Amino acid sequence: MAKKTKTYSSDYAHPSTRYWIDLVVTENSTSKASNTSNITFDLRARSEPTWDLEFSGRLGYIEIQVNGGEWKRIASSYTDLAAWDGDGGAYNKRICSVTKNIKHNDNGKLDIKVKGYYDYSNILISHKWWINAVSVIGTFTTTAISLVPVYSASISNQTAESITFDWKSDIPLKSVSYTINDTYKTKDAKNKKSGSITINKLTPNRTY
């Protein structure tokens, strides 16, 4: 699959500072077997070229809320990003970054609310001090995963009174079912990708 990327950008911390943050979320891959997406969260501080500015940074962090659950902090840093009068440069520097495997719902879908935060401090513009924290929030929808199993079964052993089927699946299964003489039966698959089913007490020379 192609990588899916979205960037969430804050407003300026203050109209005169020209500094803000970007939270870049990238879905690197999906796994049907584990029903997960591998996702990178990258929080950055960015600026336009500027003069007459002194600032340093303090705490930055990334938080996520998975499928409506609790907010959890997944990365943080006390990164010091410093710029001084006369630099005149533009900045695009990492505050913190993390890559995680995140599980989808049982229906194969995953919605993540993302939050980035950075506390700018000691911002001096025209001899006036400003202390500004800046944050950004958004929702990232991952690629849906089809959880329909690719399933196969074959006879591995047969006697006059029993028959054994070996089964395989490309994803773990909760149960495997079969019908014999219009009777529907279910066997616990124990969340495995392979197993066997033995049907006993069969009658020789009878069709089932």
Secondary structure, 3 states (H helix, E strand, C coil): CCCEEEEEECCCCCCCCCEEEEEEEEEEEEECCCCEEEEEEEEEEEECCCCCEEEEEEEEEEEEEECCCCEEEEEEECCCCCECCCCCCCCEEEEEEEEEEEECCCCCCCEEEEEEEEEEEEEEECCEEEEEEEEEEEEEECCCCCCCCCEEEEEEEECCCCEEEEEEEEEEEEEEEEEECCEEEEEEEEEEEEEEEEECCCCCCCCC
